[in-house]
């Protein structure tokens, strides 16, 4: 039976009065030539979406994940440790349980967590480049007996609430991993770069090899929860999330499948995402209301993402 063009009704938008202003600002930014681009020289400012907390500040809230801002090309990368941005599932170990960033427990095999350290660590469950969907399916099944867990690695990159600066915490993580001696418990490879040109080459090599981008962690920063200028992400594209509100029927070869997803951003902007959808996803698309992540290069003068490309469904907390 051919897929019908159906969609969710548009929800009332309490931010509607400000949307016109926001779009006008976007248009002005683009007119001034400040639109984001894949090179370091034109990377969007790190504080564009959130105010950076002072480096070294200590959070008074309960320990939660440390979140990244976008890299600003004015920042000297020599002050940072640099690692690959992994397309895995963020996982925080509190010394007893493995949890999603939301706090919900991850159902993992007993053997997988039995010898994890008694101290809290932060990292990523990972199968390898471009295997996120496979990993997501494995974790969603919540079956600790699934043999797929044998291929999962837990790659560590920080110690929530740990003492000292990041360089000190990195050394502590090395010692924890060495002491555990588990093949699936590893440290995310970290390196230092001397300048922006070297960072750009590393980014190009990583993306060319199938990686998503880079993470920069300030070497002298103490741990703090929430978004911080101590942790930055660098990718050759921008990414965002939107909720599925409908489907565009496919034509020709895609008859009876989804041609594109109709999505709505948090501010009420609606657009379509057709690029990046595999045949399997077109046959079994994310459900109405599902949150999906997409990539884009820049915003149009109307404030819409240019060339949005489906990346993945946010099926996990």
Helices and strands as residue ranges (DSSP letters): H 16-31, G 40-42, E 66-70, G 77-79, E 80-84, E 89-93, E 98-99, H 110-113, E 121-126, H 132-140, G 147-151, E 153-158, H 166-180, E 185-187, E 191-192, H 196-208, E 214-218, E 226-234, E 238-249, G 252-254, E 258-264, E 270-273, H 279-283, E 291-296, E 309-313
